[in-house]
């Protein structure tokens, strides 16, 4: 079924070139500037927003007692050749702290809880995950939001998904069962086709093209689903299984029926959920509205930086890498730690 909506030109992935250009230009600013501005930034948090800020800080950093950083590294010890987006994001935060401050970190898609407190991008939602301290890493890839000008009702009554699918992975199950369905545009976009049926391999779709559908499926990959952020910021309805992993986006706090429509683990109820929300538009719009409200808290760059600094400051203070809390805010945060 073809949509009559014109393609939108503005929703697109973040530019890596622009990201690395900003990183390069920021290095002209002395580290002393950032170190001296941490307290000012934290004291600028409005009193009315402190409770919401603390809730997020404590969610990302669940550590409640001091610990020793054994065989840790400081930022100057990391390889100068490690110019990944993870490295750049972590370095941008560590510039607000003393150069000798040591920490543990893991870059990449982390799905296991480390044996000691560690700074990372992702963690499992279930179980004791307090050693996994979340920071907003690899932002250029994962934090893409859109301003969708098209109403839900005007979109095509179909579901869409594109992504890499490996044999034995739940994404392969999604593709296997739905790639031929007339109301679904589902297919794998592996660079090298995988599987015994070439019809499963479909061309990539831009965000613009996917937003022409009422329903966009989000399916976790190595850890979280990269497309979840822009889906929840759009006017399409997000369909997904209950998430197993989370990042700075706090996927573990998303509620089924409030922020997204939950699918069975085998995706067998996909068409049933599409039928229901196609005929219960008010409920669909309520979920979309809640999802858009959820996204708003991540779009304030200043607040995101303040929360990131508090998460990292708490980590370093509990590790004994900062001699004294240097703001009223941090003393309040660590009063019971």
N, C-alpha and C positions, 0 to 999 in steps of 0.2 A: 504494500500500500504506500503510495507516494504522497508526501506532504506537499501542500501548496505554500508553506511558509518559506520565505526567502532565507538564504543563509545569512547568519550574523557575522560581522567582521571582527568584533572586539573580543569575544571570549577565546583565549588561546593560552598555551603554556607559557610559563615565565621564560624570559630570555636568559640563557646562561651567559651569553656574551655581556649583557648589561650587568649581571650579577658579578662576574669576575672583574669587570671594569670598576665597579664600586669598591670591591675588595682592594684592588690595586691603588685606587685613589685614596682610600682611607689610611693606607700605610704611611702617607705623608704626614698624618697627624701624630704627634708624639704620644707614647703610651701614658705619660704623666697626665695628659689631658683627661683620659678616660678614668684613670685611677682617682683623680681628684674630683670627678663628677659623680661617682657612684652614690655617695651620700645625698647629694642634691637631687638626683633622679628619684631615689627612694622616698625622700621626704616630700616629693611633689605628688605622691599618691593622695587623692582626695579622701578625706575622712569617711565620706559616704560610701566609698568603694573598698574600704579596707577589708571588710568581712569577705567580700567576693574574692579579693586578691588572696587572702589567707587560705581560703578553701582550695584554690587552685595550687598554691605553693605546697600545701600539705598533701595534696593528691599526687603531685609530681614527685615530691620528696617525702617519703613516708618514714624516713629514719627518725628514731626517737632516742638514740643514745650515742655517746661518743665512740669513735673507732680510730684505729691507726691505719694510715696509708702505708702499706708495706710494698716496697719495690714499685712505687708509683712514679709518675713522671710529672715534671712541670712543662709548661707550654714550650719553653725554649729547647727542650730535649726532643720534641717531636721532629721527625724528619722534615727538613725544609722542602723536600721534593714531594711531600704528601699534601699537595695543594687541592685536595678534594673539597667538595662543598661541605662535607662534615667538618673537615679541618678548619675551613674558613669560618663557619658558623661558631665553632667552639672557640677559636682564637678571638673572634669579635667580642665574646663575652669575657674571656679570661683577661683581656686588656684592662678590665675594671678592677683587677685584683693583683696583688704582688706577684712578680715574675717567678719567685721561688715557690709559690704555692703548688703542692703536689696533689695528684688525683689519679684515679683509675678511669679508663674510658674504653668503650668498644664502638667502633664505627660499623655501619652496615645494618643489615636486617637481623636484629637480635631477637631470638624467640626463646631463649633460656635465661633464667635468673642467675646472675653471676654469684660466685661464692663470697665476694666482698663488695661493699658499696661501690657502684660504678656509674659513670655518666654515659648515657646512651640514648638512642632514638626511640627504640621500641621495646616492649616487654609483654609477656603473657598477662592476660587479665585475671585469670583464676589463680588461686593459691597465694602463698606468701611471696610477694614481689617487692618487698621494701628495699632490697639491695639494688634494684633497678631504678635509678634516679633519671627521670625523663627530662631532656632538654629539647628545644626546637631546632633539630639538626636536619641538614639537607633540605632547607626550606624551599630552595629554588625548584626542586622537583615536586615536593609534596604539598605545598600550600598555594594552590591555584584556585581562585574563586572567580565567579562570573556574576554579571548583572544581566539576568535573563529577561528580555523585554516581552516575551511571549507568554500569554496566559496558558495555564494547564489545559483548559477546555479547547484551545485552538490547535493543540498538538495532535499528532497522529496517534491513534489508539493502539500503539505497539510498544514492545519492549526491545531494548538494545543492550548489547554487551560486546566489547572487544578487549582482547588481552592475550597474553601468552598463556598457553595451557600445556602442562606436562602430563604424560601418562601416569595414571594413578592419583592425580590431584583432583580435588573437587571441581576445579575449573573445567577439567576434561569431561566430567560428568555433566556439567551444565551445557557444554558444547554438544556432546553426544546426543543428549535428549531433546535439544531445542533448536539446533541449527537449521532444521528443515521446517520448523513450524511457521505457518503463514503470518502469524501475528508477531513474530520475533525476528529481529535481525541480530542473531547471535553467531559469533564465529571467532576462531582463534587467529591471531595475527603474528604468529611466530615467524621470525625471519627465515628459519629453515622449517618447512612443513613437518609436522609430527603426526603420526597416526596412519591408519589404513584407508582413510576416506578423504580425498583432496577437496571435497565440497566443504569440509569443516574449515578449511583455510580461506579466510575472506580478507579483503583489502582493509587497510586501516581506515578509521573514521576520525575526523577532527571532532573537537568538543562541540563546535557549531553544528555539525551534522547529527551528533548524538542528542543534542538538546531539542531536536525536532520531534522526539518521541515523548509520550506521556510518562513512560516508565523506563528508568535507567537502572540496570542491575549493577550492584557492586559486589565483587567477589575477591576475597583476600588472596594475596599472592604468597611471596616468601614470608611476609608478616602481615601488614595491613594492606588495605586496598587503596592505591594511590588516587583513584578517581572519586573516593567518597567525599572529599572536601568540596569539589566543584559541583557534585550532584546535590549535596545538601544546601548549597548556595543558590541553586537554580529553581525554576518553577516546574521541574519534573519531579516525579515521585520516586524515591529511592527504595528499591527492593533488594534485600540481602539476607543472608543467614545471620544468626547471632554471631557477633564478632568474637574472635579468640584472642586477638592481640590489640594493643593500643599504643598510641604515641601521644605527643603533646596535644593532639586533637581530642583526647579523653574519650576514645571510642567506648571504653568501658562504662561510661555514664550515659550513653545514648540509650533511649528507651524505645522498645518495639511498640508500634501503634501511636507513638508520640513524635518521634523524629524520623522514623523509617518504618517500612512494612517488612515484617520478618517472614522469611521463607523457610521451608523445611530444609534440613541439611542436604537432602537429595534433590532439591529444587522441584519436586514433583507437584507442588501446589502453585507454581508460577502462573498458569493460566487462570486458575481459580481466583488468585489475588488480583490479577488484572481485571477480570470480570467484575469483581466486587467493587473495586475503587473506580472503575469506569462508570458504574451506576450509582455510586455514593460519592459524588463529587465533593460535597461539603466536608466529608471526612478526609478525603484526599487533600483538599486545600488546607485543612487544619494542620495536618502533618507537615505539609510543605512550609506553612507559616512557622511552625515550631522549629523546623530544621533551619530555616533562614535566620531565626532569632539565635539559635545555637551558634551559627557561624559568626555572627556579629562580634562576639567577644574576642575573636581571633584577628579581627581586621584593624584593631587599634595598635599601630606599630609601637607607640610610646608605652602603652600598658603591657604589651607583650615583652618589651625589653625590661621593664621594671620587674615583672614576675620572673623572668629568666634570671635576673641578677639575684633575686631573693632565693630562688631555688639553689643556685650555685653558692651563694653566700652561706646558706644553711649547711650545705654539704661541707664546705671548707672549714666552717666554724666547728662542726661536730668532729671533723678530722684533725682538729688542732692546728690547722694551717693558717688560721687568722687568730692573732693574739687576743683581740678584744672585739666584741660587736661594736661597730662604729656608727650606728644610728639608733635612735629610739625605736624605729620600726623593727630592726633585727632583734633587739632585746625583748620586745614583746613577742615576736615570733618564736624565740627560743626559750621563753620563760619556763616552759614545762619540759623542755628537752633534756 
